[in-house]
Amino acid sequence: MQPSPSSADPHALARRGLSLAADGRALVGIAGSPGSGKTTLARAVVDAANEQAGEPVAAYLPMDGFHLADATLETLGRHERKGAIDTFDSWGFVALLERVLAERDHPVYAPAFDRAVGEPIAGSVAVQPGTRLIVVEGNYLLAPTDPWSRIPPLLAESWFVATPEEERLRRLVDRHTRHGRTPEAALAWARDVDGANARLIEPTAASATLIVDGGLPVGAA
């Protein structure tokens, strides 16, 4: 782990990721708490890697595609804390990561999460045979409990996006209001639900390969 955060420079991180995939296919994990900016950074790294390579050699793979459906969460009594570690198909996510490392002669399809409808959409992401760098992004990539603990050995490196709590809270309230919650409900969800998840996620930064500064706009530093 780095002693201080590195700049959230997607071009530098893309070069780093491509070097890890120089001899084949590599998974790089970007972890962080809700509102840290990990999704924005992951997408920017993929775009920068494809630009540098001059062809589509990198793909973005979000953990959020493995959210359990709302109907399933209602049945389990977990809908009111959607986003918690036990509201994902964790075993399915681990199995997918194993597949994309092992299956390189055909496309591997994965789900993504559609915030407009609040549900995962099957087959939204395609990892093509020519994909060398896969940027995996999610809250719990470094969680120490099974099956999440099976993820780090699959990763060439893990990068943790560290962002001040106040900034994360601001971003979360903005996100939740844009997706239909009242400002009061958005703040309550950001503090109580997202906040509880962050208390679980933040300590996992200690096992990351690299700490990235998420407090600035991507590429600002």
C-alpha positions in Angstrom: 0.0 0.0 0.0 1.2 3.5 -0.8 2.0 5.8 2.2 0.0 8.6 0.7 -2.7 8.8 -2.0 -1.6 8.9 -5.7 -3.2 11.3 -8.1 -6.4 10.2 -9.8 -4.9 10.5 -13.2 -6.7 8.1 -15.5 -3.9 8.2 -18.2 -1.2 7.3 -15.7 -3.4 4.6 -14.2 -4.2 3.3 -17.7 -0.5 2.9 -18.5 0.0 1.1 -15.2 -2.9 -1.2 -16.0 -1.8 -2.0 -19.5 1.7 -2.8 -18.3 0.1 -5.4 -16.0 -1.7 -6.9 -18.9 1.4 -6.9 -21.2 1.7 -10.7 -21.2 -2.0 -11.6 -21.4 -5.2 -10.7 -19.6 -5.3 -8.9 -16.2 -8.0 -7.8 -13.8 -7.4 -4.6 -11.9 -9.8 -3.8 -9.1 -11.0 -0.3 -8.1 -12.6 -0.3 -4.7 -13.9 2.4 -2.4 -16.9 3.5 -0.4 -20.2 4.8 -1.8 -19.6 8.2 -3.4 -15.8 7.9 -3.5 -15.7 8.4 -7.3 -14.6 4.9 -8.2 -17.1 4.4 -11.0 -16.0 7.6 -12.7 -12.4 6.7 -12.3 -12.9 3.2 -13.6 -14.6 4.3 -16.7 -12.0 7.0 -17.3 -9.2 4.5 -17.0 -10.8 2.2 -19.5 -11.3 5.0 -21.9 -7.7 6.2 -21.5 -6.4 2.6 -22.0 -8.3 2.1 -25.2 -7.1 5.5 -26.4 -3.5 4.7 -25.6 -3.7 1.2 -27.3 -5.5 2.6 -30.3 -8.0 -0.3 -30.1 -10.6 -1.6 -27.6 -8.3 -3.7 -25.3 -9.9 -2.6 -22.0 -13.3 -3.2 -20.5 -15.2 -1.9 -17.5 -16.8 -4.5 -15.2 -19.0 -3.2 -12.4 -19.8 -5.2 -9.2 -23.2 -3.4 -9.1 -24.5 -5.6 -11.9 -24.7 -8.3 -9.2 -27.2 -6.3 -7.0 -30.0 -8.7 -6.1 -33.3 -7.8 -7.7 -35.7 -5.6 -5.7 -38.2 -8.5 -5.5 -35.5 -10.8 -4.0 -34.5 -8.1 -1.5 -38.1 -7.7 -0.4 -38.4 -11.5 0.1 -35.2 -11.5 2.1 -36.2 -8.4 4.1 -33.2 -6.4 3.0 -34.6 -3.9 0.6 -34.3 -1.0 3.1 -30.5 -1.4 3.1 -29.9 -2.1 -0.5 -26.2 -1.8 -1.2 -25.1 -3.6 1.9 -22.7 -6.4 1.5 -25.4 -9.1 1.8 -27.6 -7.6 -0.9 -25.4 -8.8 -3.8 -25.0 -12.1 -5.6 -21.4 -12.4 -4.3 -20.8 -16.0 -5.4 -22.0 -15.1 -8.9 -19.7 -12.1 -9.0 -16.7 -14.2 -8.0 -17.6 -16.9 -10.5 -17.7 -14.2 -13.3 -14.3 -12.9 -12.4 -12.9 -16.5 -12.6 -14.6 -16.9 -16.0 -13.2 -13.8 -17.6 -9.7 -14.9 -16.5 -10.1 -18.5 -17.8 -12.3 -18.0 -20.9 -10.5 -16.0 -23.6 -11.7 -17.6 -26.8 -15.2 -16.2 -26.8 -17.1 -13.3 -25.4 -18.1 -13.4 -21.7 -21.2 -11.4 -21.0 -21.9 -9.7 -17.6 -24.7 -7.7 -16.1 -24.6 -4.0 -15.4 -26.7 -1.8 -13.0 -29.2 0.6 -14.5 -29.7 3.5 -12.0 -32.7 4.7 -14.0 -34.7 1.6 -13.1 -32.7 0.6 -10.0 -32.1 -2.9 -11.3 -29.3 -5.0 -12.9 -29.6 -5.6 -16.6 -28.3 -9.0 -17.8 -25.8 -9.2 -20.7 -25.0 -5.5 -20.6 -21.3 -5.8 -20.6 -19.3 -7.9 -23.1 -15.7 -8.9 -22.4 -14.3 -9.8 -25.9 -11.5 -12.3 -26.6 -9.2 -9.4 -27.4 -9.7 -7.7 -24.1 -6.5 -7.6 -22.2 -7.3 -5.2 -19.3 -10.5 -5.6 -17.3 -11.2 -2.8 -14.7 -13.4 -4.3 -12.0 -15.1 -1.8 -9.8 -17.1 -2.1 -6.6 -17.4 -1.4 -2.9 -16.5 -4.8 -1.5 -13.6 -6.1 -3.7 -11.3 -6.2 -0.6 -13.8 -7.4 2.0 -12.2 -10.1 4.1 -15.2 -12.4 4.4 -16.0 -15.3 2.1 -16.6 -15.3 -0.9 -15.3 -11.7 -1.3 -11.9 -12.8 0.1 -11.5 -14.9 -3.1 -11.3 -11.8 -5.2 -7.9 -10.2 -4.4 -6.0 -13.3 -5.6 -7.7 -12.9 -9.0 -6.5 -9.2 -9.3 -3.2 -8.1 -10.7 -3.5 -5.0 -8.5 -6.2 -3.3 -6.3 -6.6 0.4 -6.2 -8.6 2.0 -3.4 -10.2 5.4 -4.0 -9.9 7.4 -0.8 -12.3 10.4 -0.5 -13.1 12.6 2.4 -16.4 11.7 4.1 -17.9 15.2 3.6 -17.3 15.0 -0.1 -18.7 11.5 -0.4 -21.8 12.6 1.5 -22.3 15.6 -0.8 -22.0 13.4 -3.9 -24.4 10.8 -2.5 -27.1 13.3 -1.6 -26.9 14.7 -5.1 -27.0 11.2 -6.6 -30.0 10.1 -4.5 -32.0 13.3 -5.2 -31.3 13.0 -9.0 -32.8 9.5 -8.8 -36.0 10.5 -7.1 -35.5 10.9 -3.4 -36.4 14.0 -1.5 -33.4 15.9 -0.1 -34.4 14.7 3.4 -34.6 11.1 2.4 -31.4 11.3 0.3 -29.5 12.7 3.3 -30.9 10.0 5.6 -30.0 7.2 3.1 -26.5 8.6 2.6 -25.9 8.8 6.3 -27.5 5.7 7.6 -27.3 3.1 4.8 -24.3 4.3 2.7 -22.6 5.4 5.9 -22.9 1.9 7.5 -21.5 0.4 4.3 -18.6 2.9 4.3 -17.7 1.9 7.9 -17.2 -1.7 6.6 -15.4 -0.6 3.4 -12.9 2.0 4.6 -10.7 -0.4 6.7 -10.2 -2.6 3.6 -8.0 0.2 2.1 -5.2 -1.3 4.2 -4.9 -4.3 1.8 -5.0 -2.3 -1.4 -1.9 -2.1 -3.7 -2.4 1.6 -4.4 -4.4 4.4 -2.7 -5.9 6.9 -5.1 -7.0 10.4 -4.1 -10.7 10.6 -4.8 -11.2 14.1 -3.4 -10.4 15.9 -6.6 -12.1 15.7 -10.0 -10.6 12.8 -12.0 -7.4 14.0 -13.7 -7.4 17.3 -11.8 -4.2 16.6 -9.9 
